[in-house]
């Protein structure tokens, strides 16, 4: 937390009006997100000399033991909460998860109210839903996002969010696959891979896990990996628009990626959770690239479109054409996972999701997106006018700014060794410049 | 489906008024549950000679390949749907999942309506919630179900259901643990164990997976395993009241089970999803047994209490006192799983869950439970009066009836070899006698 405090001070001293609250699309007055009780269980750390503590004879899962620190975002939230407890008046600029702050449009919440009420009536009550999601919603997702792409209703699996589906996909793949990931990128890909036992130990010197292929994405390569240097892996996680750099791959780049996967017989897990934020004419879906249905899975979410971060609703597309090496359809195994390890998304959010995809819902959803895009523009303009190199932002609610950090200045001890790229997650939180300050390498590997 | 058709015929011929609709607490007129589109993806099974099908070079997860057939309940639903498609006028007695049919009490849905609406307002909007659940709900669960048992708010992890938590626990344990399970029992324990690679191959002759310790629970042993014959395993799944036999373990039996686990250093995963259905004075929670906090995890759900099967809300208790052999708290690893592989239950159902635990909500919830218990009694009385041996029912919405099935009578070819126990899941579906006819051994091992 000290690092955030320093940053906050540093920003104020650079420019007193810098990122001032009034410059933003900000409807609330709160400076920091409400402090949540993350409830990290207190460890029983009584020294054995004082009392004999009973231990089971079950060995801890060695993969869990490989994980470094806590999952990134709860860890940031925990430090923020601890800091605020110590300094209640601190004006903390949250560097945590890209949370939403805009209310959900009423046309969408009204549908959820209606479904909630219906559940109290004989006619409107329903019990277990289809594990894959309600037929109408699956059809609406297929026709809204994948029209003319050959993706059918039954290729869509509705879920409680893309993050949860990423883990379910890892369970499906099992421990023997190898994986590649953009560096930097959303931490859930790597962490879930570690948990499933796909990786080696964490290498402290490189800040990378063994056996993961980290695909460097920097301004030097236009945030797109040099595929000629990337080793073949079974699975390639690819997030575009990227969280956190904000870079969106072009049609030409994605065509190369699909060809790369096809040549290697790899599966791309394509995370398109920010697709509707794109301003440029890049593909919104990997399935816009010919042949992608034979090598790709796509996961997406209503979280950042309609403010569903707490409501929990997403989907994953597993085309029938996607086959394991023995010809077995991957969708069939994913269906088995969804039926065995999940019971479908809550029916009330599904009613909300269907409302999102009505003509009025879509219009309202774009209103929310535009609000966050305006914030993104303000942040980009501000940093640009201050002379920083600014990337991202145009096709995503994420802005990536190059800071050359001086030793002992505003950076944590962990990164004194070298100039560091600091990450700006912007706009999704109303007035916040969300800087994942130096924490990113903990999870996604070193950035130079 | 043919087997259900036979059963239906058979039942009708035994007694024309047998389980007639009017005998039940039945508010709806539907005979079968609405046919859901389970959307099992169609397999691409084109012979390679006809067309060259592209296959990735990714090997199918060998653990997925071990799984027999589909997950039990979607498979039953699929067969039911197929049958109804062929015979639209068939009066199918559903033998599928124990679904709820009673509307959710309005005091509970009103809270969900209110929360849905609040999400459209500046004051009421919230984004990502705590992965472990809302503080108020965790506190209410702790004080409602675990008062005086030494279980605190931060020992409770709110989830989208017990089934989902069972899989998350399996991911936490990893592939190297061994497991024991009641035979028969809810199929998710075994299937998730297979998926995680804890088991050997399926042994067709025994109808069991290798490396799983099946603990026989029959009328002969009072549906409680003879622990002197049970091998030590790392994890013991124990469901009480049991799904599907309806048997609930007594305090004395659970005390023996806890001692057995303690002697072996095992972890009990105790599924208490039907605890509130108990009429006898058996423990409602494993934590009523002294010392259980050092060896047990408990999972439960609002599904069968408040009709939340489609709303999705449950919880899991992982006490701080529960430690791996190296002294590491299991709750800390479960917290990591919940943060990395899950993003918390939907906020709207959580508002509903909190309303369930208000004085009015609790009263309404017990009303729903009493409705299903009445149905259970009718089924028990009916079968008893027909001369069958009837078990369960008193402490659970499940009735277990002994049928001596004649060869080529009403039983599927698969079970012609021997007398078979047929399972009656009753009462949760209004007028349905839910008979898991012979399908159970597919999943939970042979029953004599």
Contacts between the chains, C-beta under 8 A, distances in Angstrom:
chain1	res1	chain2	res2	distance
A	27	B	122	5.7
A	28	B	122	6.2
A	33	B	127	7.6
A	34	B	126	7.6
A	36	B	129	7.1
A	36	B	130	4.6
A	36	B	135	7.7
A	37	B	130	6.1
A	37	B	135	4.5
A	38	B	130	5.6
A	38	B	131	7.4
A	38	B	132	6.9
A	39	B	130	6.4
A	39	B	132	4.7
A	39	B	135	7.4
A	39	B	138	7.0
A	39	B	153	7.4
A	39	B	154	4.5
A	39	B	335	7.8
A	40	B	332	7.6
A	40	B	335	6.0
A	41	B	154	5.8
A	41	B	155	7.1
A	41	B	318	7.4
A	41	B	320	5.5
A	41	B	329	6.2
A	41	B	331	3.9
A	41	B	332	5.8
A	41	B	335	5.8
A	42	B	154	7.3
A	42	B	320	6.1
A	43	B	320	7.6
A	43	B	329	5.1
A	43	B	332	6.1
A	44	B	320	5.6
A	44	B	321	6.5
A	44	B	323	6.8
A	44	B	327	7.9
A	44	B	329	5.8
A	53	B	323	6.8
A	53	B	327	6.9
A	54	B	262	7.5
A	54	B	294	4.4
A	54	B	295	7.9
A	54	B	321	7.5
A	54	B	323	7.3
A	55	B	265	7.4
A	55	B	323	4.6
A	55	B	324	7.0
A	55	B	325	5.6
A	55	B	326	7.6
A	55	B	327	5.6
A	56	B	265	4.7
A	56	B	266	6.7
A	56	B	267	5.5
A	56	B	294	7.6
A	56	B	295	6.2
A	56	B	322	7.1
A	56	B	323	6.3
A	56	B	324	6.5
A	56	B	325	6.2
A	57	B	234	7.6
A	57	B	264	6.9
A	57	B	265	2.7
A	57	B	266	7.3
A	57	B	325	5.3
A	58	B	173	7.6
A	58	B	177	6.4
A	58	B	234	4.5
A	58	B	235	7.1
A	58	B	265	6.7
A	58	B	266	7.1
A	58	B	267	5.4
A	58	B	324	5.8
A	58	B	325	6.0
A	59	B	176	6.8
A	59	B	177	7.9
A	59	B	234	7.9
A	59	B	324	6.4
A	59	B	325	5.4
A	59	B	326	7.4
A	60	B	324	4.0
A	60	B	325	7.4
A	60	B	326	5.7
A	60	B	328	5.1
A	60	B	333	6.9
A	61	B	172	6.4
A	61	B	173	6.1
A	61	B	174	3.4
A	61	B	176	7.3
A	61	B	333	7.0
A	62	B	174	7.3
A	62	B	176	7.7
A	63	B	174	5.9
A	64	B	172	6.8
A	64	B	174	7.2
A	64	B	333	4.8
A	64	B	336	6.6
A	64	B	337	7.9
A	65	B	328	7.8
A	67	B	336	6.3
A	67	B	340	8.0
A	70	B	336	6.5
A	70	B	339	6.7
A	71	B	336	6.4
A	71	B	339	4.0
A	71	B	340	4.7
A	73	B	128	8.0
A	73	B	339	7.7
A	74	B	131	6.4
A	74	B	339	4.8
A	97	B	128	5.9
A	99	B	127	4.0
A	99	B	128	5.2
A	100	B	127	4.4
A	100	B	128	8.0
A	101	B	125	7.2
A	101	B	127	6.5
A	102	B	125	7.2
A	103	B	119	6.5
A	103	B	120	5.1
A	103	B	121	5.7
A	103	B	122	5.9
A	103	B	124	7.6
A	103	B	125	4.3
A	104	B	119	4.7
A	104	B	120	5.4
A	104	B	125	7.0
A	105	B	120	6.8
A	106	B	120	4.5
A	108	B	120	7.7
A	109	B	116	5.0
A	109	B	117	5.8
A	109	B	119	5.3
A	109	B	120	4.0
A	110	B	117	8.0
A	110	B	120	7.9
A	112	B	116	3.9
A	112	B	119	7.8
A	112	B	348	6.4
A	113	B	113	4.6
A	113	B	116	4.5
A	113	B	117	5.5
A	116	B	109	5.0
A	116	B	112	3.9
A	116	B	113	4.5
A	116	B	116	5.7
A	116	B	348	6.9
A	116	B	352	7.8
A	117	B	109	5.8
A	117	B	110	8.0
A	117	B	113	5.5
A	119	B	103	6.5
A	119	B	104	4.7
A	119	B	109	5.3
A	119	B	112	7.8
A	119	B	307	7.5
A	119	B	310	7.7
A	119	B	311	7.1
A	120	B	103	5.1
A	120	B	104	5.4
A	120	B	105	6.8
A	120	B	106	4.5
A	120	B	108	7.7
A	120	B	109	4.0
A	120	B	110	7.9
A	121	B	103	5.7
A	122	B	27	5.6
A	122	B	28	6.1
A	122	B	103	5.9
A	124	B	103	7.6
A	125	B	101	7.2
A	125	B	102	7.2
A	125	B	103	4.3
A	125	B	104	7.0
A	125	B	307	7.1
A	126	B	34	7.5
A	126	B	310	5.3
A	127	B	33	7.6
A	127	B	99	4.0
A	127	B	100	4.4
A	127	B	101	6.5
A	127	B	307	7.0
A	127	B	309	4.2
A	127	B	310	5.5
A	128	B	73	8.0
A	128	B	97	5.9
A	128	B	99	5.1
A	128	B	100	8.0
A	128	B	309	4.6
A	128	B	310	5.9
A	129	B	36	7.0
A	129	B	310	4.9
A	130	B	36	4.6
A	130	B	37	6.1
A	130	B	38	5.5
A	130	B	39	6.5
A	131	B	38	7.4
A	131	B	74	6.4
A	132	B	38	6.9
A	132	B	39	4.7
A	135	B	36	7.8
A	135	B	37	4.6
A	135	B	39	7.5
A	138	B	39	7.0
A	153	B	39	7.4
A	154	B	37	7.9
A	154	B	39	4.4
A	154	B	41	5.8
A	154	B	42	7.4
A	155	B	41	7.2
A	160	B	160	6.0
A	160	B	312	7.9
A	160	B	343	7.3
A	160	B	346	6.9
A	161	B	343	5.3
A	163	B	341	7.6
A	163	B	342	7.6
A	163	B	343	5.4
A	164	B	341	6.7
A	164	B	342	5.7
A	164	B	343	6.4
A	167	B	171	7.5
A	167	B	340	7.1
A	167	B	341	3.6
A	167	B	342	7.5
A	171	B	167	7.5
A	171	B	171	6.7
A	171	B	195	6.4
A	171	B	196	7.6
A	172	B	61	6.4
A	172	B	64	6.8
A	173	B	58	7.6
A	173	B	61	6.1
A	174	B	61	3.5
A	174	B	62	7.3
A	174	B	63	5.9
A	174	B	64	7.2
A	174	B	197	7.0
A	175	B	175	6.7
A	175	B	197	7.0
A	176	B	59	6.8
A	176	B	61	7.4
A	176	B	62	7.8
A	177	B	58	6.4
A	177	B	59	7.9
A	188	B	340	6.4
A	191	B	340	4.8
A	192	B	340	6.1
A	192	B	341	6.2
A	195	B	171	6.4
A	195	B	337	7.1
A	195	B	340	6.6
A	195	B	341	7.1
A	196	B	171	7.6
A	197	B	174	7.0
A	197	B	175	7.0
A	234	B	57	7.5
A	234	B	58	4.5
A	234	B	59	7.9
A	235	B	58	7.1
A	262	B	54	7.5
A	264	B	57	6.9
A	265	B	55	7.4
A	265	B	56	4.7
A	265	B	57	2.7
A	265	B	58	6.7
A	266	B	56	6.7
A	266	B	57	7.3
A	266	B	58	7.1
A	267	B	56	5.5
A	267	B	58	5.4
A	294	B	54	4.5
A	294	B	56	7.6
A	295	B	54	7.9
A	295	B	56	6.2
A	307	B	119	7.5
A	307	B	125	7.1
A	307	B	127	7.0
A	309	B	127	4.2
A	309	B	128	4.6
A	309	B	343	7.9
A	310	B	119	7.7
A	310	B	126	5.3
A	310	B	127	5.5
A	310	B	128	5.9
A	310	B	129	4.9
A	310	B	344	7.6
A	310	B	346	7.3
A	310	B	347	4.2
A	311	B	119	7.0
A	311	B	346	5.6
A	311	B	347	6.3
A	311	B	348	6.6
A	312	B	160	7.9
A	312	B	343	6.3
A	312	B	344	7.3
A	312	B	345	7.3
A	312	B	346	4.4
A	312	B	347	7.8
A	313	B	346	7.9
A	318	B	41	7.4
A	320	B	41	5.5
A	320	B	42	6.2
A	320	B	43	7.7
A	320	B	44	5.7
A	321	B	44	6.7
A	321	B	54	7.5
A	322	B	56	7.1
A	323	B	44	6.8
A	323	B	53	6.7
A	323	B	54	7.3
A	323	B	55	4.6
A	323	B	56	6.3
A	324	B	55	6.9
A	324	B	56	6.5
A	324	B	58	5.7
A	324	B	59	6.5
A	324	B	60	4.0
A	325	B	55	5.6
A	325	B	56	6.2
A	325	B	57	5.2
A	325	B	58	6.0
A	325	B	59	5.4
A	325	B	60	7.3
A	326	B	55	7.6
A	326	B	59	7.4
A	326	B	60	5.7
A	327	B	44	7.9
A	327	B	48	7.9
A	327	B	53	6.9
A	327	B	55	5.6
A	328	B	60	5.1
A	328	B	65	7.8
A	329	B	41	6.3
A	329	B	43	5.2
A	329	B	44	5.8
A	331	B	41	3.9
A	332	B	40	7.6
A	332	B	41	5.7
A	332	B	43	6.0
A	333	B	60	6.9
A	333	B	61	7.0
A	333	B	64	4.7
A	335	B	39	7.7
A	335	B	40	6.0
A	335	B	41	5.8
A	336	B	64	6.6
A	336	B	67	6.3
A	336	B	70	6.5
A	336	B	71	6.4
A	337	B	64	7.8
A	337	B	195	7.1
A	339	B	70	6.7
A	339	B	71	4.0
A	339	B	73	7.7
A	339	B	74	4.7
A	340	B	71	4.6
A	340	B	167	7.1
A	340	B	188	6.4
A	340	B	191	4.8
A	340	B	192	6.2
A	340	B	195	6.6
A	341	B	163	7.6
A	341	B	164	6.7
A	341	B	167	3.6
A	341	B	192	6.2
A	341	B	195	7.1
A	342	B	160	8.0
A	342	B	163	7.7
A	342	B	164	5.7
A	342	B	167	7.5
A	343	B	160	7.3
A	343	B	161	5.3
A	343	B	163	5.4
A	343	B	164	6.4
A	343	B	309	7.9
A	343	B	312	6.3
A	344	B	310	7.6
A	344	B	312	7.3
A	345	B	312	7.4
A	345	B	346	7.8
A	346	B	160	6.9
A	346	B	310	7.3
A	346	B	311	5.6
A	346	B	312	4.4
A	346	B	313	8.0
A	346	B	345	7.8
A	346	B	346	4.6
A	346	B	348	7.1
A	346	B	349	5.4
A	347	B	310	4.1
A	347	B	311	6.3
A	347	B	312	7.9
A	348	B	112	6.4
A	348	B	116	6.9
A	348	B	311	6.6
A	348	B	346	7.1
A	348	B	348	5.1
A	348	B	349	6.9
A	349	B	346	5.4
A	349	B	348	6.9
A	352	B	116	7.8
